[in-house]
Amino acid sequence: MMKFLKLEGLLDHLSGYVEDRIELLKLELQEDAASIGTKILLIGIMLMLGLFFLLFISIASAIMLNIVLVHAYLGYLIVGGVYLILTLIAFAFKDNEKIKKVLYKAIGKSFDKSN
């Protein structure tokens, strides 16, 4: 009878261990999810602020060019043309495998640094 009770105690300890491991895994997953969510939120905020900066610098540059060129629209056309050229360059290199590898590595490293 004692051997049976010891076996029962062993099974209780084993089931408690398994339950604790499951809880630990859940907590680790929650921590990883929170870390990734925080990074995504911060990157989104930085992108939004960067876009606002780019917008206001572009408008200021266009107004300055308007004053220098003494026309009410040429500055806006020049700044828009610069963005059109940058867009065409980006479009031309969109399938470049070297650029994709560099971006994948940079993104992977940014997520690896959190641990």
Residue pairs with C-beta under 8 A, 6 or more apart in sequence:
35 114
36 111
39 110
39 111
39 114
58 79
58 83
61 75
61 79
62 75
62 76
62 78
62 79
63 75
64 75
65 74
65 75
65 78
65 79
66 72
66 73
66 74
66 75
66 76
67 75
68 75
69 75
93 99
